[in-house]
């Protein structure tokens, strides 16, 4: 399989895995009665909707700023793992998916740029 295609699919699978993990964490996991579910959905999942179109169309610029967005989810997962007493499955999954998405997008950008440069040199 092509490296560019592999890292694109790694980014997409980890991106949607993170989205499903956050939905499960917010909607299924037990919380206190004071937990504002709607507000947490807006704060947790809506930022992931912005880069979705660019990721699906393999835009390198969108992959670049998605990697910056993943740093927020990574730091949130590390904080929850450190401070959480129970239910460590969701923060662990969020940590894994955000790390994979970050690395996948960075490597996709690098390999895609090399492929584009090579194809431009061939045309000239």
C-alpha positions as CSV (number, residue, x, y, z in Angstrom):
1,X,0.0,0.0,0.0
2,X,1.1,3.5,-0.7
3,X,2.6,5.4,2.3
4,X,0.4,8.5,1.6
5,X,-2.7,6.4,1.5
6,X,-1.8,4.5,4.6
7,X,-1.3,7.6,6.7
8,X,-4.4,9.2,5.3
9,X,-6.4,6.2,6.4
10,X,-4.7,6.1,9.8
11,X,-5.6,9.7,10.3
12,X,-9.2,9.2,9.3
13,X,-9.7,6.1,11.4
14,X,-8.2,7.6,14.5
15,X,-10.1,10.9,13.9
16,X,-13.5,9.1,13.8
17,X,-12.4,6.8,16.6
18,X,-11.7,9.8,18.8
19,X,-15.1,11.2,17.8
20,X,-16.9,8.0,18.8
21,X,-14.9,7.8,22.0
22,X,-15.9,11.3,23.0
23,X,-19.5,10.6,22.2
24,X,-19.4,7.4,24.3
25,X,-17.6,9.2,27.1
26,X,-20.1,12.0,27.3
27,X,-23.3,10.1,26.6
28,X,-22.7,6.6,28.0
29,X,-20.2,6.9,30.9
30,X,-21.7,7.6,34.3
31,X,-21.5,11.2,35.5
32,X,-22.9,13.3,38.3
33,X,-26.3,14.9,38.1
34,X,-24.7,18.4,37.7
35,X,-23.0,17.2,34.4
36,X,-24.2,19.4,31.5
37,X,-24.3,16.9,28.7
38,X,-25.3,19.3,26.0
39,X,-22.5,21.7,26.9
40,X,-19.9,19.0,27.0
41,X,-21.1,17.7,23.6
42,X,-20.7,21.2,22.1
43,X,-17.2,21.7,23.7
44,X,-16.0,18.2,23.0
45,X,-17.4,17.1,19.7
46,X,-18.2,20.3,17.7
47,X,-14.5,21.3,17.2
48,X,-14.0,18.0,15.5
49,X,-16.7,18.8,12.9
50,X,-14.7,21.7,11.5
51,X,-11.8,19.8,9.9
52,X,-13.9,16.8,8.9
53,X,-14.5,17.9,5.3
54,X,-10.9,18.8,4.6
55,X,-9.7,15.5,6.1
56,X,-12.2,13.5,3.9
57,X,-10.9,15.4,0.8
58,X,-7.2,14.9,1.9
59,X,-6.4,18.6,2.1
60,X,-2.8,19.0,3.5
61,X,-3.6,22.3,5.2
62,X,-6.5,20.8,7.1
63,X,-4.3,17.9,8.2
64,X,-1.8,20.5,9.5
65,X,-4.3,22.3,11.7
66,X,-6.0,19.1,12.8
67,X,-2.7,18.0,14.3
68,X,-2.8,21.2,16.4
69,X,-6.3,20.4,17.4
70,X,-5.3,16.9,18.5
71,X,-2.9,18.4,21.1
72,X,-6.0,19.8,23.0
73,X,-7.6,16.3,23.1
74,X,-4.3,14.7,24.0
75,X,-3.7,17.1,27.0
76,X,-7.4,16.6,28.1
77,X,-7.0,12.8,28.0
78,X,-3.7,13.0,30.0
79,X,-5.3,15.2,32.6
80,X,-8.3,12.9,32.9
81,X,-6.0,9.8,33.2
82,X,-4.0,11.5,35.9
83,X,-6.9,12.8,37.9
84,X,-9.5,10.2,37.3
85,X,-10.3,7.6,39.9
86,X,-12.5,5.3,37.8
87,X,-13.6,4.7,34.2
88,X,-10.1,5.0,32.7
89,X,-11.1,3.3,29.4
90,X,-12.5,6.5,27.7
91,X,-9.5,8.7,28.5
92,X,-7.1,6.0,27.5
93,X,-8.9,5.5,24.1
94,X,-8.9,9.3,23.6
95,X,-5.2,9.4,24.3
96,X,-4.5,6.6,21.8
97,X,-6.7,8.0,19.1
98,X,-5.5,11.6,19.5
99,X,-1.9,10.5,19.4
100,X,-2.5,8.4,16.3
101,X,-4.3,11.2,14.5
102,X,-1.6,13.6,15.4
103,X,1.2,11.4,14.1
104,X,-0.8,10.2,11.1
105,X,-1.6,13.8,10.0
106,X,2.0,15.0,10.4
107,X,3.4,12.0,8.4
108,X,0.7,12.4,5.8
109,X,1.6,16.0,5.2
110,X,5.3,15.1,4.8
111,X,4.8,12.1,2.5
112,X,2.1,13.9,0.4
113,X,4.5,16.9,-0.1
114,X,7.3,14.6,-1.2
115,X,4.9,12.9,-3.7
116,X,3.7,16.2,-5.0
117,X,7.2,17.5,-5.5
118,X,8.2,14.3,-7.3
119,X,5.2,14.5,-9.6
120,X,5.9,18.2,-10.4
121,X,9.6,17.4,-11.3
122,X,8.5,14.7,-13.6
123,X,6.1,17.1,-15.4
124,X,8.8,19.7,-16.0
